[in-house]
Amino acid sequence: MNKAAISVAVTGAAGAIGYSILFRIATGELFGPDQPVVLTLVDIPDALPALQGVMMELEDCASPALQKLVATADLNEGFRGVHWALLIGSVSRKPGMERKDLLAINGKIFTGQGQALQKNAAPDVRILVVGNPCNTNCLIARHNAPDIPADRWFAMTRLDENRAKAQLARKAGVGIASVSNLAVWGNHSPTMFPDFYHAKIGGKTATAAIPDENWLKTEFVTTVAQRGTAVLNARKAGSAASAANAAIDTVHSVLRPTSAGDWHSVCVVADGSYGIDAGLICSFPVRSDGQKLQIVQGLELNELARAKITASVNELKSEKAIAAELGLVK
């Protein structure tokens, strides 16, 4: 391998999503089997013993792509020279916990991570926030790393997109490859809107392929919104493997040119498109040229779609207001 190594940091590396993604990165699935990677596992001090076991397993995979392994609880060490930071670790919402409480706890985590990225990351660093509430966690981290350009920040709604595609394919009786142009708008929360109006199935509009608009507007949207809870109830554990898979898909969506005419869903820094407040971290349909993402322009949004998107964006505004009240953002 003559290529320079790509340095990747994964936070929450001892957690379930971290464990699910690390081996796929180490074996070359993220950047290709001929691309060397330096992999830094970042977690809290109490998790370091467990990370030693994970490192042993990673070594035992004997992947030619894995050039170096580091485990640390020091954010400055963890983000030193990184080209990609996958911010997976966060505190999940507990029963009885208010949104403000959750943002206060995660705000401290992502404040520190943003500051460490600003100070230590490579000049071309890109950041994907997976830990929930991922949109606002991303907003907080970005606020604390003002020198990192806006187009380097992403949060994940690809799991929602993948879930939506699977439901459409199942209903239409086709393979997943037949479903395209499925955009998720808004917040990664039950308010997000999987836009079936612009989706295509076998080249036809989803509404033509599935001539049951009531199902699309009700059961489909609800199933996608509640899928994480359904998995949790069935497994008694969260959606770790599918979330890790969606994180890999998201990175691919940034780094690989989008198929002609198609788009994917990524939360990016809003630029005022579709009347959504600039600066919010919001999910849009996006395309990549292999270097940068661009928000797809000119999509007509009917009354239902606009109302759904507005509700989700209002939730993002509310989260930002709480974060501002806590002194986490301006």
VENNOR-V737741 format. One record per helix or strand of 2 or more residues. SS is the DSSP state (helix for helix, strand for strand). FROM is the first residue (numbers start at 0). LEN is the number of residues. Records with the same first field share a line. If there is no record, write none. Layout:
# VENNOR-V737741
SS: FROM-LEN ; FROM-LEN
This chain:
# VENNOR-V737741
strand: 5-6 ; 36-6 ; 65-7 ; 83-4 ; 125-4 ; 152-3 ; 178-2 ; 182-4 ; 192-3 ; 199-2 ; 203-2 ; 263-6 ; 280-8 ; 292-3
helix: 15-11 ; 44-16 ; 74-4 ; 98-22 ; 133-10 ; 149-3 ; 157-15 ; 175-3 ; 205-4 ; 212-13 ; 226-9 ; 239-16 ; 272-3 ; 302-23
